[in-house]
Amino acid sequence: MSATTLGQPGPVNGRISHWFAELPTPRAALPGDRDADVCIVGAGLTGLWTAYYLKRADPSLRITILEAEFAGFGASGRNGGWASGLVPGARDRLAKQYGRDAVLDYQRVMNEAVDEIVAAAEREGIDAGIVKGGTLRVARTPAQATRLRHKTEADHEWGVPDAVMLTPEEAADRIRIDGMTAAAWTPHCARLQPAALVKGLAETVERLGVTLYEKSPVTAIEPGRAVTAHGTVTAPVVLRATEGFTASFKGLRRAWLPMNSSMIATEPLPKEVWEEIGWAGRETLGDTAHGHMYAQRTPDDRIAIGGRGVPYRFGSRTDDAGQVDARTIGQLTDTLYGMLPQTAGARVDHAWCGVLAVPRDWSATVGLDRATGLGWAGGYVGHGVTSTNLAARTLTDLVLRRESRLTRLPWTGHRPGTWEPEPLRWLGVRGLYVAYRWADRHEAGGRARTSPIATVADLIARRP
């Protein structure tokens, strides 16, 4: 069933995301050449958190942020609102490169970063609707249940002993999912309203003395400077915090693949529907299908649910407006109604999409080249809300030349390799996601193990 079949009007499509009730009025553009101690390119969560921690560590630093549109225009204002402890990388693969102990510490600091976001928002008076209810992952086929058990066992091996398997009855006490065969829960996740977090953080860094210029797209990042059409910011340290838009810079087209993810949000659901669904703990909700689903109960009692849709555009292009094709809206709506039939007929108010950055080995990276003063952070593979906070604190230590626990983490200075050239990149990504759809259909027949179609696709994609 879809909203259109009920004779309802279609949703708002695009307009950045539902998280922005009103699109912000952009701040002033860069008025000409300027100099700074640190220039940050990109006013998403990576850039804003980095400015925040740098300024708190050294209030004398002159920090300038350059943003192409407005704060939160990219993935930071379009994501699913999960501040989770999920490591943005393949733990097994990283352990082979950097050692098991390093990866165990990586997982620990990721979990701690969830609490740091909660604490920082409280400290700065940022109301982002944050509730730390953990994550509920559900399985609806035998193969998904097998993967869920394996993922939970892996969490135990990697230092997350409080990840637990639940019976369907225990899970239903949290959220009543139709057709659920197994579930797992971890406490290391907080639901939040991402645009509210970005807005509050941008206002906070300005209050601390950071200069933020919007509508100032950077055309070149070079040692000692960031170039725009309005002028150039000269600084000994220039940090790139551009995530899914990184491929637009010279020499970086194959560095991180801009993966597209789409979302819809329902109308606010009435009290009687919530009584049927449950979800009183505001857990984030995910599954173990190959076409991954993620969802939350929003602060204003809607359901926001996302998935891949059209995963990639030829030539690493990005869609600024965030419009979603009708087929993807229908698929997400059907997924919602199928998992939560209590919502059947609920109006879909908004649909949108955005890009996240995926390195070739699916592992995020953060670093600073001391010889050039150029730094970077990103490639969060969809786990960016928490990773941006950890990356910012890591960059802060690197910029201030502080050896720390964070600068010794496996992602610091990690080199993930590059993606294949076009058209191989487009053919490969599109083919892989067709394979994942086939694998989900294959598993719907009741097989207990992961479809071999998905196993081969994972090997080719190098997914964790």
Phi, psi and omega in degrees: 000146176225166182299323183292328180289342178272002180077017181271156176293153180289162181284162166298130185242115181093226183055046178070284177192166178294336184296336176266099178300321172228137178292136184290151171283121185298147172291170182297149177282163175305123186273005182148189182298139178218162173234156184206170173277323178222129174247128180248127180261111179113121180253046167269196183295324178300308182295318182291314178298320180298315177299321181297309184287326175297315183292324177292325181285324181215090183299343181281347181296135173267110186243129177239132175249132176248127182233134183292324183237269174213161183304126180086010182296326183272216185300332182297335179252009184231358190281182183279358178073036176255111167266088189250162177273013180295127178289130180279063180176173180272108186298316179300315183293318179295324180296325178295329181274320191240354179100148183296318183299322180297321181287323175301319179291324176304313179296319180298315182289332174296315178298319179294329181294329175302314180291328178294322177297314179301315182292319181294319178298318178293318181299322184261005178068034180266115178268098181243023177060036187281129173223121179271086181255002182079185179239132172255120175252134185238155175239142180235005173223160178302320180294320177296321179296320178298314179297322181297317177297317180296320179296321180292319176297321178295321176301318178299320180293332184255026169088025175237070184290342181272008167282127187229144170281143179240148169287160176305326180291317178296320179293321180295336175294339176266301180219132183269093182265130180288135175075015182288128179253339179198163179205159175219152181225141172229142181280353191270063175198143176234135173281139177208167175262105192297321181293326177294323177295315179299313182300312181296322180290321177298317178294325180294314182292326175296319179297329178281352177108008176282140177264125182240116176254129177251174184051041183226068183297133179274129182262341179206136173246118184226161178307120176087000182196154172236126189257133173231170176291341182268345184154180183238134173262122179260129181202144178293338178236124177236122185249128180265119181229059191249357173040244187293348180261007183298326184296348180282348182270146181304130177084358184241010185300328182256007184287301181233128181280127178281098182274132182271138174225142187240154180218158168228157174229135179280174167293162173301131183269142183288163184304320183293329176291318178296328177295328177283325183278320190092235176064030181291336181277357179056032174300149165284154188232130177218176177225184179241025171291159178288327170272076193305138175248142174220144186206164173211156167272116189285164178303333179257026170065038166259173166247125173252125186225140184225168178190184190286316184064226174280110193283336190202142177250139185308140177073020181059034177285155177235153181254108185294322188287337179080024180283145184246138178290153186299324181298317180293320176302316180296319180296316180294322178295317179296322177298316179298309182296326180289319181283323182232077182298346175297339182266357185308127182093349177297138183288138171269116185273330189208143173227142180202170177211169178197177183245143172242156184264133180237112173291164184297329178259012176060033179229126182293165183213148176217142181186170178215123176273107185293333181292324183255341186078009181268129179235167183204160170200141178153196185074045191279000176048038176089002179247039193277338187300316177277320183301326179298323180293314178295319179298319181296318179290328175292314177300321179302314178296321180294315181296320182273006177058043178255116173289131185208173174304321184290322181288349178262004180290156184300333183278349181287114183079007181296137180246106188274358183084180183240158178281161178295155176289163173286150003273005182298323181297312182294314181298318182294312183293313180298318179296321180297318183284335169295318179298319179295323176296317177298320181297318178297320178293321179299316182288336179297343178285353174110002180297147186273343182247160178303137179301136177299337176299315180290324179299314177295318179299319179297320180296318180292316182284341186064031178287146176289000000 
